[in-house]
């Protein structure tokens, strides 16, 4: 896939998928109206904004990795040519899903919304099911042993910071 096509496809997918899950649906649930005041509201709001900003930055970084390293898009209909294992993917296999979760949780905190908190749980469980039943089997079929080794060495949901041994998947990405 040419880079221009990967950029365009990724931008469209970014607007449609995460744009809906992180933007449109939370707005539909909350209308961006804050809930009642709570103790330590200032701290809760600050933590929420940090989660939103880090989540969005992580999401954008992850999409960029798909374009530059994978030569494709995150969309299942326009897969990458190469397994993406660089950048934040060195520390966690699913940084996009983690980023979406952070942004939704951050919105729940900023808006003090229990409805968004429930939505975050539903989205998180849906992502975990999608990864387990569709995405991981699909990646294993497409990339074989490279993905199997990557899966053995990089955690799925909770980043492992620090250095790790370079795997065969890393070598093939270099």
PENOR-V609128 format. One record per helix or strand. SS is the DSSP state (h for helix, s for strand). FROM is the first residue (numbers start at 1). TO is the last residue. If there is no record, write none. Layout:
ss/from/to
SS/FROM/TO
SS/FROM/TO
This chain:
ss/from/to
h/3/30
h/41/68
h/76/78
h/87/90
h/95/111
h/114/143
h/145/153
h/168/173
